[in-house]
Amino acid sequence: MDNYLKLLSPSTDIHFLYGFVNGNAADAARKYARRFPNRRHPTRLRRLTRIILREFDRDSTTSVRRVSGALGISASHVHRVLRNDHRRPYHLRPVQGLQPGDGERRITFCQWILDRTDNNREFLSNVLWTGESCFTRRGVYEFSVNVWIGIYRNPLFGPYLLPARLNAATFLEFLKAEHANTRMWDDVMLDLRRLAWFQLDERWIGRGGPVVWPPRSPDLNPLDFFVWGFLKEKVYQTPVTTRDMLIDRIRNACDEIRPYLNNAIPRSIIRRCELCIEQLGLHFEQLL
């Protein structure tokens, strides 16, 4: 028992002093050295490693930046300690709420994707992925822009600016107004021909289609899990003051993202489908 207490005592004293100085590691080390000069003092690196891990044990939602700032060390050092201890920094990630039955539909869709890619490696490159998103500016002067983008064989189609309220009539007027833009008109008609061919041949994905898209699954659409986030991060990097500025930034961001639309997207979709099945159709992005 005495030997056990001797081994326990230094650790207890270190913890006490660390709490006594409100988590100041350097001050705790100085006080420990002065109070116990005859004890063996652990090296600074080992001591700092224990302190870093203790911070994350105490609050698993804390951030690398917060811990590095509190301890006066670099964020890269904190990352290295976590990695060596087989830990990952905590990231708050909002996810789409799932409803009963969604898991089964997601598994069915993901298994269909994997089966098709097993038979045809180019299958995902032949899928036309589409999506719409609203870019807004809040404040005294508010404005917004609705944007449509498509990805087919990795090139990006768009951005196309849609009317604020989109229905059959406004969409027709939109196409007529944009008819002067030959390149855009050709792209739109090409997209429509592709979509028509997919529908006639029953080769399209969507609600009511031959292949049902699982609802509440933005984590399976590259527009949602990559493109929109990338674009909005670039667009809102600095304040936007006018609608024209917002549109220019959207177009510039689209030009910037084009080089990233390569074979990584099909690989990412395959990996996501595999994880979705492993998680029984539930959320999986925390495992990426």
C-alpha positions in Angstrom: 0.0 0.0 0.0 2.8 2.4 0.9 4.5 1.8 -2.5 1.1 2.4 -4.2 0.7 5.7 -2.4 4.2 6.7 -3.4 3.4 6.1 -7.0 0.1 7.8 -6.8 1.2 10.9 -4.9 3.1 12.7 -7.7 0.2 12.2 -10.1 -2.2 13.5 -7.5 -0.1 16.5 -6.7 0.3 17.4 -10.4 -3.5 17.2 -10.9 -4.1 19.3 -7.8 -1.6 22.1 -8.9 -3.0 22.1 -12.5 -6.5 22.7 -11.1 -5.2 25.2 -8.5 -3.7 27.5 -11.2 -6.9 27.2 -13.4 -5.3 25.0 -16.1 -2.1 27.1 -16.6 0.3 24.3 -17.5 3.5 26.4 -17.3 2.5 27.8 -13.9 1.6 24.4 -12.6 5.0 23.0 -13.7 6.9 25.8 -11.9 4.9 25.4 -8.7 5.4 21.6 -8.8 9.2 22.0 -9.2 9.4 24.5 -6.3 7.2 22.5 -4.0 8.8 19.1 -4.7 12.4 19.8 -5.7 13.6 16.2 -4.8 11.1 14.4 -7.0 11.8 13.3 -10.5 10.1 15.8 -12.8 8.6 14.5 -16.1 9.9 16.0 -19.3 8.0 19.0 -20.6 6.9 17.1 -23.7 5.4 14.2 -21.8 3.8 16.5 -19.4 2.4 18.6 -22.1 1.0 15.6 -23.9 -0.8 14.5 -20.8 -2.3 18.0 -20.3 -3.5 18.1 -23.9 -5.2 14.8 -23.7 -6.7 15.7 -20.3 -8.3 18.8 -21.9 -10.1 16.6 -24.4 -11.0 14.1 -21.8 -12.6 16.9 -19.8 -14.5 18.3 -22.7 -14.7 16.2 -25.9 -16.4 19.1 -27.8 -13.5 21.5 -27.3 -11.5 22.6 -30.4 -7.8 22.2 -31.3 -7.6 26.0 -31.7 -9.1 26.6 -28.2 -6.7 24.1 -26.5 -3.6 25.4 -28.4 -4.5 29.0 -27.4 -5.1 28.1 -23.8 -1.7 26.3 -23.5 0.2 28.7 -25.7 1.3 26.1 -28.2 0.8 25.5 -31.9 -2.4 23.9 -33.3 -0.2 21.5 -35.3 1.3 20.2 -32.0 -2.2 19.5 -30.6 -3.1 17.7 -33.8 0.0 15.6 -33.6 -0.8 14.6 -30.0 -4.3 13.6 -30.9 -3.2 11.7 -33.9 -0.6 9.7 -31.9 -3.3 8.8 -29.4 -5.6 7.7 -32.2 -8.1 10.5 -31.6 -9.8 12.9 -33.9 -10.6 16.6 -33.2 -14.3 17.3 -32.6 -16.3 18.9 -35.4 -19.9 20.1 -35.0 -21.6 18.9 -38.1 -25.3 19.6 -38.7 -27.0 16.7 -40.4 -30.4 16.2 -42.2 -32.9 14.7 -39.8 -34.0 11.2 -40.8 -37.5 9.7 -40.5 -38.7 6.2 -39.9 -38.2 4.2 -43.1 -35.5 6.5 -44.5 -32.7 4.1 -43.5 -34.1 1.2 -45.6 -34.6 3.5 -48.6 -31.0 4.8 -48.3 -29.6 1.3 -48.1 -31.6 0.2 -51.2 -30.3 3.2 -53.2 -26.7 2.8 -52.1 -26.7 -0.9 -52.9 -28.1 -0.1 -56.3 -25.2 2.4 -56.9 -22.6 -0.1 -55.8 -24.1 -2.9 -58.0 -24.1 -0.6 -61.0 -20.5 0.5 -60.4 -19.4 -3.1 -60.1 -20.7 -3.8 -63.5 -19.6 -0.5 -65.1 -16.8 1.6 -63.7 -17.9 4.6 -65.6 -21.4 4.5 -64.3 -21.2 7.4 -61.9 -19.5 9.6 -64.5 -22.6 9.1 -66.6 -25.0 10.4 -64.0 -26.2 14.0 -64.3 -26.2 15.3 -60.8 -28.3 18.5 -60.4 -29.2 20.9 -57.6 -30.5 24.3 -56.7 -29.4 26.6 -53.9 -30.3 30.1 -52.7 -27.5 32.6 -52.0 -28.7 35.4 -49.8 -27.5 38.6 -48.2 -29.2 39.6 -44.9 -29.2 43.1 -43.5 -30.8 46.5 -44.1 -30.7 45.8 -47.9 -31.6 42.2 -48.5 -31.3 40.3 -51.8 -31.0 36.7 -52.9 -30.1 34.7 -56.0 -31.4 31.2 -56.9 -28.8 29.1 -58.7 -29.0 25.8 -60.6 -25.9 23.8 -61.3 -25.4 20.4 -62.9 -22.4 18.0 -63.0 -22.1 15.5 -65.8 -18.9 13.6 -66.6 -17.2 16.0 -64.1 -17.6 19.3 -66.1 -19.9 21.7 -64.3 -22.9 23.1 -66.1 -23.8 26.6 -64.9 -24.3 28.5 -62.8 -27.7 29.3 -64.2 -29.6 32.1 -62.3 -33.2 31.1 -61.8 -36.3 33.3 -61.3 -37.1 34.0 -57.6 -40.4 32.1 -58.1 -40.0 29.2 -60.4 -43.0 27.5 -62.2 -43.7 26.4 -65.7 -44.5 29.9 -67.0 -41.6 31.7 -65.3 -39.2 29.0 -66.4 -40.4 29.4 -70.1 -39.9 33.2 -69.8 -36.5 32.5 -68.3 -35.4 30.4 -71.3 -36.7 33.0 -73.8 -34.9 35.8 -72.0 -31.6 33.8 -72.0 -32.0 32.7 -75.7 -29.5 35.3 -76.8 -26.9 33.6 -74.7 -26.1 30.9 -77.3 -23.7 28.9 -75.2 -26.1 28.8 -72.3 -29.0 27.9 -74.6 -27.1 25.0 -76.1 -26.1 23.7 -72.7 -29.7 23.9 -71.4 -31.1 22.1 -74.5 -28.3 19.5 -74.2 -29.3 19.0 -70.6 -33.0 18.7 -71.5 -32.2 16.2 -74.3 -30.2 14.1 -71.8 -33.0 14.3 -69.3 -35.6 13.4 -71.9 -33.5 10.4 -73.0 -33.2 9.3 -69.4 -36.9 9.5 -68.9 -37.9 7.7 -72.1 -35.4 5.0 -71.4 -36.4 4.9 -67.7 -32.9 5.8 -66.7 -33.5 8.5 -64.3 -33.4 8.9 -60.5 -36.0 10.7 -58.5 -39.3 10.5 -56.6 -41.7 8.5 -58.6 -39.0 7.3 -61.0 -37.7 3.9 -61.8 -34.9 4.5 -59.3 -36.2 6.3 -56.2 -33.9 8.9 -54.7 -33.9 8.5 -50.9 -35.5 11.6 -49.3 -33.4 13.6 -46.8 -30.1 12.4 -48.3 -27.9 15.4 -49.1 -24.9 13.4 -47.9 -25.2 11.3 -51.1 -25.4 14.2 -53.7 -22.1 15.8 -54.6 -23.9 19.2 -55.1 -24.9 19.1 -51.4 -22.0 17.5 -49.7 -19.3 19.4 -51.7 -20.2 22.0 -54.3 -22.6 24.3 -52.5 -20.4 24.4 -49.4 -17.3 25.2 -51.5 -19.1 28.0 -53.4 -20.6 29.7 -50.4 -17.3 29.6 -48.5 -15.7 31.5 -51.4 -18.7 33.8 -52.0 -19.0 34.9 -48.4 -15.3 35.2 -47.6 -15.7 38.9 -47.4 -19.0 41.0 -47.1 -21.2 41.2 -50.1 -22.7 44.6 -50.7 -24.7 44.4 -54.0 -26.6 41.8 -55.9 -24.3 42.2 -58.9 -21.3 41.5 -56.6 -23.0 38.4 -55.3 -23.6 37.1 -58.9 -20.0 37.9 -59.9 -18.7 36.0 -56.9 -20.9 33.0 -57.6 -19.5 32.8 -61.2 -15.9 33.3 -60.1 -16.3 30.6 -57.4 -17.7 28.2 -60.1 -14.7 28.8 -62.2 -12.5 28.1 -59.2 -14.2 24.8 -58.4 -14.1 23.3 -61.9 -10.5 21.8 -61.5 -11.7 19.9 -58.4 -14.5 18.1 -60.2 -12.4 15.1 -61.3 -12.5 11.4 -60.5 -12.5 12.2 -56.8 -16.3 12.7 -56.9 -17.2 9.1 -58.1 -14.8 7.7 -55.5 -16.3 9.8 -52.8 -19.9 8.7 -53.7 -18.8 5.0 -53.7 -17.2 5.4 -50.2 -20.3 7.2 -48.9 -22.6 4.5 -50.2 -20.4 1.8 -48.5 -20.5 3.7 -45.2 -24.2 4.3 -45.4 -24.8 0.6 -45.7 -22.4 -0.2 -42.9 -24.4 2.3 -40.7 -27.7 0.7 -41.6 -28.8 3.7 -43.6 -28.2 6.2 -40.8 -25.7 9.1 -40.6 -22.2 8.3 -41.6 -20.3 11.5 -42.4 -18.6 11.5 -39.0 -16.7 8.4 -40.2 -15.2 10.1 -43.3 
